[in-house]
Amino acid sequence: MKILMVLTSHDQLGNTGKPTGFWLEEFAAPYYAFKDAGAEVTLASPDGGQPPIDPISNADDAQTPATERFHQDSDAQQALANTLVLAEQRADDFDALFYPGGHGPLWDLAEDPASIGLIETFHHQQKPIAAVCHAPGVLRHVRTPDGKPLVAGRRATGFTNSEEQAVGLTEIVPFLVEDMLKANGAEFSRDSDWASYVVNDDLLVTGQNPASSEATAQALLKLVR
C-alpha cells in the first residue's frame, strides 16, 4: 500500500505580509494513520524540500496527539524536510493520493499543472483521492476526460465560507473553497463549523476542516484496502 501525500510550497498569505503554508494537524494525523496501517508514505511538494508549516498550526494551543507525536519523531521530521518534487511523481507508483490543507494550496497546488495532471491520472486509473479542509481547492481546475469539472455532480465538502469568515480571511484568499466547489457543480454539504465531517463519493474523499483530518485519512484507507 503506497500513498502519496502532496503538500504546498506556498508560504505567503496573499499580500498581508504574514506567513502561511500547510496545517500541521492535517498532515500529522493522516501521516500516522497511514503509517500505523502499514502504508509506505511518500511526501512531495511543488518545490521539493521542506514545505512551509503554517505557524498558527504549530502554536501551543493548536497541538494534538498527532502533532505532538510528530514533534518527537525525528524520522517524520526528516521525511518532511526532504519532500520530493511533485512534477517527478507518477501515478503508476502509488495506490492513493492525499492532500493536507492549510491556506497555501489555494495559491500553488490549485493552479499547479503537475498537481492537476496527477489528480486527473489517479482518477483515470480509478485510484482513491482525498483532500481535507482547504485542500479540496486543489480540485479547482481538475477535469474529467470529457472536459467537465471532476467534482461536477459529486458530493463533496471542504473549508466552509463561515469557517473562512471566522478566521478573518474571506477577502484575502484567492477563492473560497465552498464557493468554488459549488460553482464547479459539486453537491456541497457540511456540518457545523469546526465539527469533524467527511464526504465519500466513490473514490473521492473530502473533509471539512482540521478536525476532519483523521477521519478523512481513515476513509481513504478503507478505499485502498
C-alpha positions as CSV (number, residue, x, y, z in Angstrom):
1,M,0.0,0.0,0.0
2,K,1.7,3.1,-1.3
3,I,0.3,6.6,-0.5
4,L,1.5,9.9,-1.9
5,M,0.9,12.9,0.3
6,V,1.2,16.3,-1.5
7,L,2.0,19.4,0.4
8,T,2.1,23.1,-0.5
9,S,5.2,25.1,-1.1
10,H,3.5,28.4,-0.8
11,D,4.4,30.4,2.3
12,Q,2.8,33.9,1.9
13,L,-0.8,34.8,3.0
14,G,-1.7,36.9,0.0
15,N,-0.5,40.5,0.3
16,T,-0.8,40.6,4.1
17,G,2.9,40.1,4.8
18,K,2.0,37.2,7.0
19,P,3.3,33.6,6.6
20,T,1.1,30.6,5.7
21,G,1.7,27.0,4.5
22,F,0.1,23.7,5.3
23,W,-1.8,23.0,8.5
24,L,0.3,20.7,10.7
25,E,-2.6,18.6,12.1
26,E,-3.9,17.9,8.6
27,F,-0.5,16.4,7.8
28,A,0.3,14.7,11.0
29,A,-2.9,12.9,11.7
30,P,-3.2,11.3,8.2
31,Y,0.5,10.6,8.1
32,Y,0.3,8.5,11.3
33,A,-3.0,6.9,10.2
34,F,-1.2,5.7,7.1
35,K,2.0,4.7,8.8
36,D,0.2,2.8,11.5
37,A,-1.8,0.9,8.9
38,G,1.4,-0.3,7.3
39,A,1.4,2.0,4.3
40,E,4.5,3.3,2.6
41,V,4.1,7.0,2.6
42,T,5.9,9.3,0.1
43,L,5.9,13.1,0.6
44,A,6.0,15.6,-2.3
45,S,5.6,19.3,-2.9
46,P,5.9,21.6,-5.9
47,D,9.4,22.9,-4.9
48,G,10.5,19.8,-3.0
49,G,12.4,20.0,0.2
50,Q,10.9,21.5,3.4
51,P,7.3,22.7,2.8
52,P,6.2,25.7,5.0
53,I,4.2,24.9,8.1
54,D,1.6,27.5,8.9
55,P,2.9,28.9,12.2
56,I,-0.6,29.2,13.7
57,S,-0.9,25.4,13.3
58,N,2.3,25.0,15.2
59,A,1.3,27.1,18.2
60,D,0.8,25.6,21.6
61,D,-3.0,25.8,21.5
62,A,-3.1,24.0,18.2
63,Q,-1.3,20.9,19.3
64,T,-3.0,17.5,19.1
65,P,-1.7,14.0,19.9
66,A,-0.7,13.6,16.3
67,T,1.3,16.9,16.2
68,E,2.9,16.1,19.5
69,R,3.9,12.7,18.1
70,F,5.4,14.4,15.1
71,H,7.5,16.7,17.3
72,Q,9.0,13.6,18.9
73,D,9.6,11.8,15.6
74,S,12.9,12.6,14.0
75,D,12.2,10.2,11.1
76,A,9.0,12.0,10.2
77,Q,10.7,15.4,10.5
78,Q,13.5,14.3,8.2
79,A,11.0,13.0,5.7
80,L,9.1,16.3,5.8
81,A,12.3,18.3,5.3
82,N,13.1,16.3,2.2
83,T,9.8,16.1,0.2
84,L,10.3,15.0,-3.4
85,V,9.5,17.3,-6.3
86,L,5.8,16.9,-7.3
87,A,6.4,17.1,-11.0
88,E,8.6,14.0,-10.9
89,Q,6.0,11.7,-9.3
90,R,4.0,9.2,-11.3
91,A,0.5,7.9,-10.5
92,D,1.6,4.5,-11.6
93,D,3.8,4.3,-8.5
94,F,1.1,4.8,-5.9
95,D,-2.2,3.4,-4.7
96,A,-3.8,6.5,-3.3
97,L,-3.3,10.3,-3.2
98,F,-3.8,12.6,-0.2
99,Y,-3.7,16.4,0.1
100,P,-3.4,18.1,3.5
101,G,-4.8,21.6,3.7
102,G,-3.8,24.9,5.1
103,H,-4.2,28.1,3.1
104,G,-1.1,27.5,1.0
105,P,-2.6,25.1,-1.5
106,L,-5.1,27.7,-2.6
107,W,-2.2,29.7,-4.2
108,D,0.0,27.0,-5.6
109,L,-1.5,23.5,-5.8
110,A,-4.8,24.7,-7.1
111,E,-3.1,26.1,-10.1
112,D,-0.2,23.7,-10.5
113,P,-0.2,21.7,-13.8
114,A,1.7,18.8,-12.2
115,S,-0.8,18.5,-9.4
116,I,-3.8,18.9,-11.7
117,G,-2.4,16.3,-14.1
118,L,-1.6,13.9,-11.3
119,I,-5.2,14.0,-9.9
120,E,-6.6,13.5,-13.4
121,T,-4.4,10.5,-13.9
122,F,-5.3,9.0,-10.5
123,H,-9.0,9.5,-11.4
124,H,-8.4,7.8,-14.8
125,Q,-6.7,4.9,-13.1
126,Q,-9.6,4.6,-10.6
127,K,-7.4,5.2,-7.6
128,P,-8.7,6.9,-4.5
129,I,-8.1,10.6,-3.9
130,A,-8.6,12.5,-0.7
131,A,-8.3,16.2,0.4
132,V,-9.1,17.9,3.7
133,C,-10.0,21.4,4.7
134,H,-8.6,23.9,2.2
135,A,-7.1,21.1,0.1
136,P,-10.3,20.4,-1.9
137,G,-9.3,23.6,-3.5
138,V,-6.7,21.6,-5.5
139,L,-9.7,20.2,-7.5
140,R,-10.5,23.7,-8.9
141,H,-9.2,23.0,-12.4
142,V,-9.2,19.2,-12.5
143,R,-11.3,17.8,-15.4
144,T,-12.7,14.5,-16.5
145,P,-11.7,13.2,-19.9
146,D,-14.9,14.9,-21.4
147,G,-13.8,18.3,-20.1
148,K,-16.2,18.6,-17.2
149,P,-15.0,19.5,-13.6
150,L,-14.1,16.4,-11.7
151,V,-16.4,17.4,-8.9
152,A,-19.4,18.1,-11.1
153,G,-22.4,16.0,-9.8
154,R,-20.2,14.6,-7.0
155,R,-20.8,15.0,-3.3
156,A,-18.0,17.0,-1.6
157,T,-17.1,19.2,1.3
158,G,-14.3,21.5,2.4
159,F,-13.5,24.5,4.5
160,T,-16.8,26.4,4.6
161,N,-17.4,30.1,3.9
162,S,-18.4,30.6,7.6
163,E,-15.2,29.0,8.8
164,E,-13.2,31.2,6.5
165,Q,-15.1,34.2,7.8
166,A,-14.4,33.1,11.3
167,V,-10.7,33.2,10.7
168,G,-11.0,36.6,9.0
169,L,-9.5,35.6,5.6
170,T,-12.5,35.8,3.3
171,E,-11.1,38.8,1.5
172,I,-7.5,37.5,1.5
173,V,-7.8,34.0,-0.1
174,P,-7.8,33.8,-3.9
175,F,-11.1,31.9,-3.8
176,L,-13.4,30.3,-1.3
177,V,-13.4,26.5,-1.3
178,E,-17.1,26.2,-0.7
179,D,-18.0,28.6,-3.5
180,M,-15.6,27.0,-5.9
181,L,-16.9,23.5,-5.3
182,K,-20.5,24.7,-5.8
183,A,-19.5,26.7,-8.9
184,N,-17.9,23.6,-10.4
185,G,-21.1,21.6,-9.9
186,A,-20.4,19.7,-6.7
187,E,-23.2,18.8,-4.3
188,F,-21.7,20.6,-1.3
189,S,-22.6,19.6,2.2
190,R,-21.2,20.4,5.6
191,D,-21.6,20.0,9.4
192,S,-21.4,22.8,11.9
193,D,-18.2,24.9,12.0
194,W,-15.2,23.0,13.3
195,A,-17.0,19.7,13.6
196,S,-15.5,16.6,12.0
197,Y,-17.2,15.9,8.7
198,V,-16.2,13.7,5.8
199,V,-17.9,13.0,2.5
200,N,-17.1,9.9,0.4
201,D,-18.2,9.9,-3.2
202,D,-17.0,6.8,-4.9
203,L,-13.2,7.2,-4.9
204,L,-13.2,10.9,-3.9
205,V,-12.9,11.7,-0.2
206,T,-13.1,15.2,1.2
207,G,-13.0,16.5,4.7
208,Q,-14.4,19.8,6.0
209,N,-11.7,21.2,8.4
210,P,-8.7,20.3,10.6
211,A,-10.9,18.2,12.9
212,S,-11.8,16.0,9.9
213,S,-8.1,15.0,9.2
214,E,-8.1,11.7,10.9
215,A,-11.5,10.6,9.6
216,T,-10.6,11.6,6.1
217,A,-7.4,9.5,6.2
218,Q,-9.3,6.5,7.6
219,A,-11.9,6.8,4.8
220,L,-9.1,6.8,2.3
221,L,-7.6,3.7,3.9
222,K,-10.8,1.8,3.6
223,L,-10.9,2.5,-0.2
224,V,-7.3,1.5,-0.6
225,R,-7.9,-1.8,1.2
